[in-house]
């Protein structure tokens, strides 16, 4: 009897191993070959027999992506629906009969239950053998739906982005991109064409573009965070280093002026100031001279420490993220450019205050601010909190990671103080929150049109123990200074995420 039980047990184990190996083969090694067969109608239908997992907000109540069942030819098929319409549409993406985008694409293996963890392999195999529906894993995001909604409201249809993060962990708390689109339209007649006709007050509305991760603009004076970091961290300057500001600096025999005063339109002149005051009042001439002293090579090396010149890690598709850095026009279009000899090929004075050919994404500028808030260590951004199996088991859970140290702790502390001065009595007073110490930096980047700017603000709070960092860009703003246009948006989002 014992021998019979033993034989039966061994046989069961062998059959189970065969089943696992067969399933693994068809879901991994063989899948590429099947996908290459574009005429495989069975495969086209099969993807909709799987009930894709939900995509949920951090509150466990807001559903960004769900399913609707439909009977087709006696089969039960599952098609995607998006209950929040355009809220976080560029981040969530879509899954349609024709294509996928956003997290729907990059997390497709989890959402369809085809990720090769044991829970999915066994459960999926049992479902298929039993003729049941295969259920994908649910994805819980770090996005705070209330803050996300508020950020979109604050942008008010203007072109731009708002992205927020916990600087201690790297968790993305909001990622708003405007204009947005309703992914539910994609399965409707002429829905795609309707989305492409989206109107917005900027040259290229591009509603499918995730402006938070793939949008690129001159960062303007928010880049002074990088220049000041290099100035202090190398020991070339101290917070008390003095400068004489006549309203401009001279570079290559030409005057590089300060920005115009918002109320008068005349170029601002501050006289004798310190490095800290130059940051507080965003004095271009001070940072132009800092840049000349440091050299473009040093500034770019520090920029790379913060993540410039590489696509920042995130769970969204790689082609939906853009690297920040210097760009130049080529016959193949605008391309990232790493100069062979920066000190002779780059206009370092303008680079130092975020112009020249420097382009940056909101996520990149947020990461600069978050790094300062985090004592000089770069947090790794992430937007997926956890993946939960259809049986309720935890398939994976994101653990915060750091990307390395960009600047010394004492440098970060000095920059924190600089940024507090900006909000207390500098260009960012519109971001003040009663009872909360806010640290921030404004940016007003020139565009091709006269008196039309891209308005920036990067901040974090509470400055003594930062819990939230925010970056805002609003593009194509007539006379739109960062302190007047972007800082108030950041303030409202900060208050929401801080529980105010």
Secondary structure, DSSP 8 states (H G I E B T S, - for coil): -HHHHHHHHHHHHHHHHHHHHHHHIIIIITHHHHHH-TT-HHHHHHTTTSB---EE-TTSS-EEEEEEEEEETTEEEEEEE-TTTTTTHHHH-EE-SS-EEHHHHHTHHHHTT-S-SHHHHHHHHHHHHTT---B--EEEES--HHHHHHHHHHHTT-SEEEEEE-TTT-BEEEEEEES---GGGGGSTTHHHHHHT---SSS---TTS-HHHH--B--GGGGHHHHHHHHHHTTS--TT-EEEESSEEEETTEEEE--B-TTT-SB---EEEEHHHHHHTT-HHHHHHHHHHH-HHHHHHHHHHTTTTS----SS-GGG----EEEEEETTEEEE---TTHHHHS-HHHHHTT-TTEEB-HHHHHHHHHHHHTTTEEE--B-EEEEE-TTS-EEEE----EEEE-S-HHHHHHHHHHHHHHHHHSTTGGG-BTTB-EEEEEEEEE-SSTTEEEEEEEEEESTTS--EEEEEEEEEEET--HHHHTHHHHHHHHHHHTT-
